[in-house]
Amino acid sequence: MQTYLLEKTDNSVTIGFKDANLTLITPLMRALNDDDNVELVRYVDKHPELMDKTLYIQVKSGDAVAALQKASETVADYFSGIKA
């Protein structure tokens, strides 16, 4: 699965996923939803042959990319068995 940045604003980011795997995206969304600073998380899945899947993240304050990084580390720690 390959990820890429589609759009970034002051309080949001949209990430694209080529050959998306929900096995990773689902726990990532759960970790983002558990973050009190994250206001909105949307997973967009349109026609699979016409458009890549995307993840939209909006935060109340700060940087949405930092929230994504934090959630990614939480998921990585969980699956590697490391307790944070």
Buried (B, 14 or more C-beta within 10 A) or exposed (E): EEBEEEEEEEBBBBBBBEEBEEEBBEBBBBBBEEBEBBBBBEBEEEEEEEEBBBBBBBBEEEBBBEBBEBBBEBBBEBEEEEEE
